[in-house]
Amino acid sequence: MKRTWTMIVLGFLSLWGGAAVASAQTSFRFVMWGGSRGSSSGVDTPIFSANSNQANGLSPKPLFTIFNGDLCYTFDSGCTSTGSSGWKYAINDGSPGNGMFNITFPIEGNHDLNASLWDTYWNGHSRALVTSIGGSNFSYYSGDSQNRTYSFDYSNSHFSLLDNQGGAASSLSSGQISWLDSDIAAAEARGVTHTFITTHGPIWTINSVPDTASSALIAVINKHPSISASLCGHEHVLGYAHIDSSRIRSVTHPWEEFVSGGSGAPLFSCNDNLSEYCISSYGFIVVDVNGSSFTMGIYLHGGGSTPIESWTFTKTTPASLTPTSVSFGSQPVGTTSLAQAITLTNGSGVATSISSIGITGSNSGDFAETNNCGSSLAAGAHCTINVTFTPTAINTRTATLTVTDSATNSPQTASLSGVGTSATATLSPTSLTFAGQAVGTTSAAQPVTLSNTSNATLSISSIALSGDFAQTNNCGSSLAANSSCAINVTFTPTAVGSRTGTLMVTDSASGSPQTVSLSGTGLGPNVTLSPGSLSFSSQDIGTTSSAKTLTLTSSGNQPLSISSIALSGVNAGDFAQSNNCPLSPSTLAASASCTINVTFAPTATGTRSATLAFSDNAPGSPQAVSLSGTGATPQASLTPFAVSFGNQKVGTSSASQTITLSNNVGKRLNISSIAITGTNSGDFRQTNNCGSRLSGQSSCTINVTFTPAAAGARAAALTVTDNASNSPQTASLSGTGTTGTVSLAPSTIPFGNQQVGTTSSPQAATLSNSGGSTVTISSIAITGTNSSNFGQTNNCGASLAAGASCTINVTFSPSVASSEAATLTVTDSDAGSPQTASLTGTGVTGTAALSPTSLTFSSQNVGTTSAAQTVTLTNSGGAA
């Protein structure tokens, strides 16, 4: 009699990443069958043939079969030949047979260990079969060189086939168990619903055989909730099927184990004090997978197409959230939606401990939850989680509600989404045009209205402008729903001509920022200089370049008033300019131009620079043009280029000043003439030691004096004409002739001979002021080569009144016997200053002689006087 149980198997279904498996609703059938070991030797072909044909005759036919080992009677016996006694012949029920061999995945049994033809038949067969049935993700344990421990996916299911090299599951190696753990984990990551583990030896107690699985294997099985069943062989008499978790020792989640094959009593007690049953007599198991459900049918050998026992299991989620996706639609930023309820249901038979209920994800802060779930949810109970949406920004916002608990499918999640919407902001008008406005002045304000036409508050981040525009507003940092505020815009042009800008409002509205285009015309003069800089070629020192032209254009829309055109900068003296530009109060009409001619006359070698500046009423005044040039060393040169003699009394001669003529090259310089030319050439004189030739790399000196013939500025030029490439060389000469009212008399004071080491009697010089105003006296001094041999005292004081005079007494004290000369110099505020008088004198020494140089007296009585003898003293010198 057929018995059928319907069971709930707790596991999980998760469609994660990785290679995809077929739809979880796809239905398929596979067969689990095993060895006979029923005959005394060889392959029990009749038994295999009958089982093969019985399974092949099922409707629907199996997609594939799993043969769980022990094809041979005892080890290699009977398994060494092909033909009628071969495996393929037996599994196919003859040759060519029914084709069952071509859809069978093998597991090696302990009776097959030494079968020499195993690799011949099976090596590479399983990988090819996975592809042919439409499976995927074939993998194998690399520690087995023959690929006898392997796995694959089909549809929503994963199959792990373990070669335990014998009858006991304890013979699985630690490497195989570790591989199994990671293999199932990878399958679960791909989202499989079912995992079926197949071994030759059973994992749990069969009849009187004790538990054989290692604790490591049991730990792996307990770890993975996707495991739906284990399918085993070896024990050909008994099979044990687990029904629920309360009957399974050391198992933390339910799973089922089924054993096929066996030649024993049907429905025999499993001797484990459990109300379960065993299969018998060379049967096989048919597994029908249908989505999250699967049915295990036990078929007896020769029992036809009806199972003697069957169990149907449906995987349900232990804990679940309903719905698993919540959309809040559109919600204004900063406002909170109505709550939406999500129900947490405990679908298991035991209470679930709740660790946490939280919201995670990119925009988790935009969602909030409250719940009545507590810390534990009873079996079959449910609780409510209310979620609200408060968007902090516009556009789509997402997060995840996550419940972490003790359920095997923890955590449970529900996706949350909503769209943050913003206030609707408009600016009116969308453009402003200002009339012509004088540069630097501010126009009257024009208004722009910012309106919030939505039911949400508008947050205003900034109101900004670009260009020559400014604004004031009463908008604040937010604008209430269905309200408006004013922005007043003014125009202050910084330059003439068309001026543009943008008013930009950045806020929380969609389409932010909102903009208004701004335009206006700046009125006023303007300057355009072309070119913007002038660069001169190399120019010999002391020579002047050709003029370069600069054009100034009044490029504004009003007349240009130019106040000055001036040179400035480090080497401004090396440049000169002349122009035809009108200076204020005259103006240069709009669009008119004028020209400036600039020349370069370097005073030294190397780079020379200056600036030509234009001061006017245009923006950016003063405008500047940079000037540059390079001073070059000429073949011949005069140094210095200009000599100034200062003030010199008319009719008197200045001290000489020296000008050096240098031949700067290696060849001889032939001098044609050295002359003084110019308007007042007669006021200047020169002497020189240059001759008519000047050797290469040498120089000579030219001494120049100034004797003004008239009062006022006097000017001339020293001109040297020679065979140099830059001939003639010139140096400018200048001085001022003066006619003062202060005089010093006499103009010459001679002291004659004076004994060296003695001081002469004083001689008086009179300083007289014949003018009508007081003269300030800066100094009265004796200067010149022998100034230390003369001295002076005076009663002049610091000033000399109009019509007054004072006396200066001069003495002569020669220190050596020679002619001495100096100058008495009075420096004062008179136009004829300084006044001078020349001082002269001669230092002399006297020559004395006695003759004779000795006297001898005759004998003379003591106390008596001799006759006199004469000695003559003679002065033969030039002084007394």
Buried (B, 14 or more C-beta within 10 A) or exposed (E): EEEEEEBBBBBBBBEEEBEEBBEBEBEBBBBBBBBBBBEEEBBBBEBBBBBBBBBBEBEEEBBBBBBBBBBBBBEBBBBBEEEEBBBBBBBBBBEEBBEBBBBBBBBBBBBBBEBEBBBEBBEEBBBEBBEEBEBBBBBBBEEBEEBBBBBBBBBBBBBBBBBBBBBBBBBBBEEBBBBBBEBBEBBBEBBBBBBBBBBBBBBBBBBEBEBBBBEBBBBBBBEBBBBBBBBBBBBBBBBBBBBBBEBBEEBEBBBBBBBBBBBBEBEBBBBBEBEBBBBBBBBBBBBBBBBBBBBBBBBBBEBEEEBBBBBBBBBBBBBBBEEEEBEBEEBBBBBEBEBBEBBBBBBBBBBBEBEEBBBEBEBBEBBBBEBEBEEEBEEEBBBEBBBBBBBEEBEEBBBBBBBBBBBBBBBBBBBBBBBBBBBBBBBEEEEBEBEBBBBEEEBEBBEBEBBBBBEBBBBBEEBEBEBBBBBEBEBEEBBEBEBBBEBBBBBBBEBBBEBEBBBBBBBBBBEBBBBBEBBBBBBBBBBBBEEEEBEBEEBBBBBEBEBBEBEBBBBBBBBBBBBEBEBEBEBBBBBBBEBEBBBEEEBBEBEBBBEBBBBBBBBEBEEBBBBBBBBBBBBEBBBBBEBBBBBBBBBBBBBBBBBEBEBBBBEBBBEBBEBBBBBBBEEEBEBEEBBBEBEBBEBBBBEBEBEEEBEEEEBBEBBBBBBBEEBEEBBBBBBBBBEBEBBBBBBBBBBBBBBBBBBBEEEEBEBEBBBBEEEBEBBEBEBBBEBEEBBEBEEBBBEBEBBEBBBBEBEBEEEBEEEBBBEBBBBBBBEEBEEBBBBBBBBBBBBBBBBBBBBBBBBBEEEEEEEEEEEEEEEEEEEEEEEEEEEEEEEEEEBE
